[in-house]
Amino acid sequence: MTGLLQAVRRLIVFVASLWVASVATFTLCAVLPGDPARILLGLRATPEAVEQLRSQLGTDRPFLVQYLDWVTGLPFGDFGTSYVSRTDVGGQLAERLGVTLSLVVLGMLLALVLAVPLGTLAALGHRRISGTLLSALSQAGMAVPAFWAGILLVFVFAVKLRWFPANGYVQFTTDPLDWLHHLVLPALALALVQGAVLSRYVRSSVLEIMREDFIRTARAVGRTTGGALLRHGLRNAAIPVLTVLGLQLTTLLVGAIVVENVFALPGLGRLLLQAVSARDMLVVQGAVMLLVCFVLVVNLVVDLLYTVVDPRLRGAR
C-alpha cells in the first residue's frame, strides 16, 4: 500500500508540473514581441486586414480564453492550427517527434555502451596508468560540444571515408537498415559527449561501492575484484547513476535540437527553430510542451525505478 501511495503522489506531482509548465509556456509565448497577423501579412497590410486576420487566428480574444481553449485540447492531442501553414499542429509534431525520439534513444544507448564499461574499467584501474588515461579521455570528451563532434564526424566518416551519409533521414518503416545508417553519425555525436559525462559518474559510483564491506567480504571468500563487483556491486552502483541518467536524457534532448540542424534531420528541434523564426506560436507552444512532457516522464520513470533497483526504498516514505 505504501508503494501505491508513493506512485499516486508522484503522478499528482507529474500532473501539477505539467499544468505549471503549460501556464509558463503559454504566458511566455504570449508576451513575446511581434504580432503573428502583422508578420503574416507584412508591413504594408492595412489595419483592417490585420484585425480581420487576428479574428481568424483567434489572437484577438482575451488571454484566459485563448489559454483555456489551447490547454483543454492538449490531453486529446489537439494543439491547434498552425498560423503559417494552416495545418494541424498535432500532425506536424507527431511526424517530427519520431525522428527526435529515435535520435535521443539511440544516442543514450550508445552513451551507455560507452560509459558503463569505460567507467567501470577506470574505477578498477584507478591506481594504474590505464585508469588515469581513461579518466583523462572522459574529461576531454566532456569538453567537446555536440555540434562540433557532429561536424568532425561528418568530415571524417561522410566526406573523407564516405561510410555514412552527411545528412537526410529515412523512415524506419521504409528501410530499417537505411534508417539506422542515417542516424549513426548524429547519435554518435550525442553519445560521445554524454558518454564521457556518464562514465565519470559510473567511475565514482563504482569506486564508492568497491570500498563497501560486502565487496571486501566477497573478496575474502575467494572472488576476484571484478567478480565481486559484477555479482554484488553493479546493482548498488546503478542507484546514483540512474539519477544522472535522467538528467542526461534531458541534456540529450536539448543537444538533439542542435544536432538535428547539423545533420538536416526533420526532427522536433528543427521544427521548433523554424516555428520561432516564423513566429508560429502554436507550433512553438506545442513543441515546448512535448519536450517538457518528455522530461517529466523521464523523471517520473527514474523515480519509480529507484524502488526496483533498491528495495529498501519501497517502504522508506
C-alpha positions as CSV (number, residue, x, y, z in Angstrom):
1,M,0.0,0.0,0.0
2,T,2.9,2.4,0.8
3,G,4.3,1.8,-2.7
4,L,0.9,2.5,-4.2
5,L,0.6,5.8,-2.3
6,Q,4.1,6.8,-3.4
7,A,3.2,6.2,-7.0
8,V,-0.1,8.1,-6.7
9,R,1.7,11.0,-5.1
10,R,4.3,11.1,-7.9
11,L,1.6,11.1,-10.5
12,I,-0.1,14.0,-8.8
13,V,3.2,15.9,-8.8
14,F,3.6,15.0,-12.5
15,V,0.2,16.4,-13.5
16,A,0.7,19.5,-11.4
17,S,4.1,20.1,-13.0
18,L,2.6,19.7,-16.5
19,W,-0.1,22.3,-15.6
20,V,2.5,24.8,-14.3
21,A,4.6,24.2,-17.5
22,S,1.6,24.9,-19.7
23,V,0.9,28.2,-17.9
24,A,4.5,29.3,-18.2
25,T,4.8,28.3,-21.8
26,F,1.6,30.0,-22.9
27,T,2.4,33.1,-20.9
28,L,6.0,33.5,-22.3
29,C,4.8,32.9,-25.9
30,A,2.0,35.5,-25.4
31,V,4.3,38.2,-24.1
32,L,7.0,37.8,-26.8
33,P,7.2,40.8,-29.1
34,G,5.7,40.6,-32.6
35,D,2.1,40.1,-33.9
36,P,1.6,36.9,-35.9
37,A,-1.1,38.6,-38.0
38,R,1.2,41.5,-38.8
39,I,4.1,39.2,-39.6
40,L,2.0,37.0,-41.9
41,L,0.5,40.0,-43.8
42,G,3.7,42.1,-44.0
43,L,4.4,45.7,-43.0
44,R,2.2,47.2,-45.8
45,A,-1.0,45.5,-44.6
46,T,-3.9,47.7,-43.7
47,P,-5.2,47.8,-40.1
48,E,-8.5,46.4,-41.2
49,A,-6.7,43.4,-42.8
50,V,-4.6,42.8,-39.7
51,E,-7.7,42.9,-37.5
52,Q,-9.5,40.5,-39.8
53,L,-6.7,38.0,-39.7
54,R,-6.4,38.3,-35.9
55,S,-10.0,37.4,-35.7
56,Q,-9.5,34.4,-37.9
57,L,-6.5,33.3,-35.9
58,G,-8.2,33.9,-32.6
59,T,-5.4,36.1,-31.2
60,D,-7.9,39.0,-30.5
61,R,-9.6,37.0,-27.8
62,P,-8.8,37.5,-24.1
63,F,-5.7,35.8,-22.7
64,L,-7.6,33.5,-20.4
65,V,-10.0,32.4,-23.2
66,Q,-7.1,31.6,-25.5
67,Y,-5.2,29.6,-22.8
68,L,-8.3,27.6,-21.8
69,D,-9.1,26.8,-25.4
70,W,-5.5,25.6,-26.0
71,V,-4.9,23.7,-22.8
72,T,-8.2,21.8,-22.8
73,G,-7.3,20.4,-26.2
74,L,-3.8,19.1,-25.2
75,P,-5.0,15.9,-23.5
76,F,-6.7,14.9,-26.7
77,G,-3.8,15.7,-29.0
78,D,-5.4,19.0,-30.2
79,F,-2.6,21.5,-30.4
80,G,-4.5,23.9,-32.7
81,T,-3.9,25.0,-36.2
82,S,-0.6,26.5,-37.4
83,Y,-0.7,30.2,-38.1
84,V,1.7,29.8,-41.1
85,S,0.8,26.5,-42.8
86,R,-2.8,26.4,-41.6
87,T,-2.4,22.7,-40.9
88,D,-2.9,20.7,-37.8
89,V,-0.1,21.3,-35.3
90,G,-0.5,17.9,-33.7
91,G,0.1,16.2,-37.0
92,Q,3.3,18.2,-37.6
93,L,4.5,17.4,-34.1
94,A,3.7,13.7,-34.4
95,E,5.6,13.5,-37.7
96,R,8.7,15.1,-36.2
97,L,8.6,13.5,-32.8
98,G,9.5,10.1,-34.1
99,V,12.8,11.5,-35.6
100,T,13.8,13.2,-32.3
101,L,12.9,10.3,-30.1
102,S,14.8,7.9,-32.4
103,L,17.9,10.1,-32.2
104,V,17.7,10.6,-28.4
105,V,17.1,6.9,-27.6
106,L,19.8,5.7,-30.0
107,G,22.2,8.4,-28.6
108,M,21.5,7.3,-25.0
109,L,22.0,3.6,-25.8
110,L,25.4,4.4,-27.5
111,A,26.3,6.6,-24.5
112,L,25.6,3.7,-22.1
113,V,27.5,1.3,-24.2
114,L,30.5,3.6,-23.9
115,A,30.1,4.8,-20.4
116,V,29.4,1.7,-18.4
117,P,32.4,-0.4,-19.4
118,L,34.8,2.6,-19.6
119,G,33.7,4.0,-16.2
120,T,34.0,0.5,-14.6
121,L,37.4,-0.1,-16.1
122,A,38.6,3.4,-15.0
123,A,37.4,2.5,-11.4
124,L,39.1,-0.9,-11.4
125,G,42.3,0.7,-12.7
126,H,42.2,3.9,-10.8
127,R,45.7,3.3,-9.4
128,R,47.2,2.3,-12.7
129,I,48.1,4.2,-15.9
130,S,45.1,2.7,-17.7
131,G,42.6,4.2,-15.3
132,T,44.3,7.6,-15.5
133,L,44.2,7.5,-19.3
134,L,40.5,6.6,-19.3
135,S,39.7,9.4,-16.9
136,A,41.7,11.9,-19.0
137,L,39.8,10.7,-22.1
138,S,36.4,11.2,-20.4
139,Q,37.5,14.7,-19.3
140,A,38.4,15.6,-22.9
141,G,35.1,14.2,-24.1
142,M,33.1,16.4,-21.7
143,A,34.8,19.5,-23.2
144,V,33.6,18.7,-26.7
145,P,30.3,20.4,-27.8
146,A,27.9,18.0,-29.6
147,F,27.7,20.2,-32.7
148,W,31.5,20.2,-33.0
149,A,31.6,16.5,-32.6
150,G,28.9,16.2,-35.3
151,I,30.9,18.4,-37.8
152,L,34.0,16.4,-37.1
153,L,32.2,13.1,-37.6
154,V,30.7,14.4,-40.9
155,F,34.1,15.5,-42.2
156,V,35.8,12.1,-41.3
157,F,33.2,9.5,-42.0
158,A,30.9,11.2,-44.5
159,V,33.2,13.5,-46.6
160,K,36.5,11.6,-46.4
161,L,35.7,8.0,-45.9
162,R,32.1,8.1,-47.3
163,W,30.9,5.4,-44.9
164,F,27.8,7.3,-43.8
165,P,25.5,10.0,-45.3
166,A,26.2,13.6,-44.1
167,N,22.5,14.5,-43.8
168,G,19.0,13.3,-44.5
169,Y,16.6,10.9,-42.9
170,V,14.8,7.7,-43.9
171,Q,11.7,6.4,-42.1
172,F,12.2,3.2,-40.1
173,T,9.1,1.6,-41.8
174,T,10.6,2.3,-45.3
175,D,14.0,0.7,-44.7
176,P,15.2,-0.1,-41.2
177,L,18.9,-0.5,-42.2
178,D,18.9,2.8,-44.1
179,W,17.2,4.4,-41.1
180,L,20.0,3.2,-38.9
181,H,22.6,4.2,-41.5
182,H,21.4,7.8,-41.5
183,L,21.2,8.0,-37.6
184,V,24.6,6.6,-36.7
185,L,26.6,9.8,-37.0
186,P,24.1,12.1,-35.3
187,A,23.5,9.6,-32.5
188,L,27.3,9.1,-32.1
189,A,27.7,12.9,-31.9
190,L,25.4,13.0,-28.9
191,A,26.7,9.8,-27.4
192,L,30.4,10.8,-27.4
193,V,29.7,13.8,-25.1
194,Q,27.1,12.3,-22.9
195,G,29.0,9.0,-22.6
196,A,32.0,10.9,-21.3
197,V,29.9,12.6,-18.7
198,L,28.2,9.4,-17.6
199,S,31.5,7.5,-17.5
200,R,32.7,9.9,-14.8
201,Y,29.6,9.2,-12.6
202,V,29.9,5.4,-13.2
203,R,33.6,5.6,-12.2
204,S,32.8,7.5,-8.9
205,S,29.9,5.2,-8.1
206,V,31.9,2.0,-8.7
207,L,34.8,3.3,-6.6
208,E,32.4,4.1,-3.7
209,I,30.9,0.6,-3.9
210,M,34.4,-1.1,-4.0
211,R,35.1,0.4,-0.6
212,E,32.0,-1.2,1.0
213,D,32.2,-4.1,3.4
214,F,30.2,-6.6,1.3
215,I,32.8,-6.3,-1.5
216,R,35.6,-6.9,0.9
217,T,33.7,-10.0,2.2
218,A,33.1,-11.3,-1.3
219,R,36.8,-10.9,-2.0
220,A,37.7,-12.7,1.3
221,V,35.8,-15.8,0.3
222,G,37.7,-16.1,-2.9
223,R,36.1,-13.8,-5.5
224,T,38.2,-11.5,-7.7
225,T,37.6,-7.8,-7.6
226,G,35.8,-7.8,-10.9
227,G,33.8,-10.9,-10.0
228,A,32.7,-9.4,-6.7
229,L,31.8,-6.2,-8.4
230,L,29.8,-7.9,-11.1
231,R,28.0,-10.2,-8.7
232,H,27.2,-7.8,-5.8
233,G,28.3,-4.2,-6.7
234,L,26.9,-3.1,-10.0
235,R,23.2,-3.0,-8.9
236,N,24.1,-0.8,-5.9
237,A,26.3,1.4,-8.1
238,A,23.4,1.9,-10.5
239,I,21.3,3.9,-8.0
240,P,23.2,7.2,-8.2
241,V,23.8,6.6,-11.9
242,L,20.1,6.4,-12.5
243,T,19.7,10.0,-11.2
244,V,22.3,11.2,-13.6
245,L,20.8,9.2,-16.4
246,G,17.5,11.0,-16.1
247,L,19.3,14.4,-16.2
248,Q,21.4,13.3,-19.2
249,L,18.3,12.3,-21.1
250,T,17.1,15.9,-20.7
251,T,20.5,17.2,-21.9
252,L,20.4,14.8,-24.8
253,L,17.1,16.2,-25.8
254,V,18.5,19.7,-25.8
255,G,21.6,18.6,-27.7
256,A,19.4,16.8,-30.3
257,I,17.9,20.2,-31.3
258,V,21.4,21.4,-32.3
259,V,22.5,18.1,-33.9
260,E,19.3,17.9,-36.0
261,N,20.2,21.1,-37.6
262,V,23.8,20.0,-38.2
263,F,22.6,16.8,-40.0
264,A,19.5,18.3,-41.5
265,L,17.2,15.9,-39.7
266,P,13.5,16.7,-39.9
267,G,13.0,16.4,-36.1
268,L,11.2,18.3,-33.4
269,G,14.1,20.6,-32.7
270,R,14.4,21.8,-36.3
271,L,10.6,22.4,-36.4
272,L,10.9,24.4,-33.2
273,L,13.6,26.7,-34.6
274,Q,11.7,27.2,-37.8
275,A,8.5,28.0,-35.9
276,V,10.3,30.5,-33.8
277,S,11.7,32.2,-36.9
278,A,8.2,32.4,-38.4
279,R,6.5,33.5,-35.2
280,D,4.2,30.4,-35.4
281,M,3.4,30.4,-31.7
282,L,1.0,27.5,-31.6
283,V,3.7,25.2,-33.1
284,V,6.3,26.7,-30.6
285,Q,3.9,26.0,-27.6
286,G,3.1,22.5,-28.8
287,A,6.8,21.6,-29.3
288,V,7.8,23.0,-26.0
289,M,5.0,21.2,-24.2
290,L,6.1,17.9,-25.8
291,L,9.7,18.4,-24.7
292,V,8.6,19.3,-21.2
293,C,6.3,16.3,-21.0
294,F,9.2,14.1,-22.2
295,V,11.5,15.4,-19.4
296,L,8.8,15.0,-16.7
297,V,8.0,11.4,-17.9
298,V,11.7,10.5,-17.8
299,N,12.0,12.0,-14.2
300,L,8.9,10.0,-13.2
301,V,10.2,6.8,-14.6
302,V,13.6,7.2,-13.0
303,D,11.9,8.0,-9.6
304,L,9.8,4.8,-9.9
305,L,12.8,2.8,-10.9
306,Y,14.6,3.6,-7.6
307,T,12.2,1.2,-5.8
308,V,13.0,-1.5,-8.4
309,V,16.8,-1.2,-8.1
310,D,16.8,-0.6,-4.3
311,P,14.0,-2.5,-2.5
312,R,14.9,-0.6,0.7
313,L,13.2,2.5,-0.7
314,R,9.8,0.8,-1.1
315,G,8.7,1.4,2.4
316,A,11.0,4.3,3.2
317,R,8.4,7.1,2.7
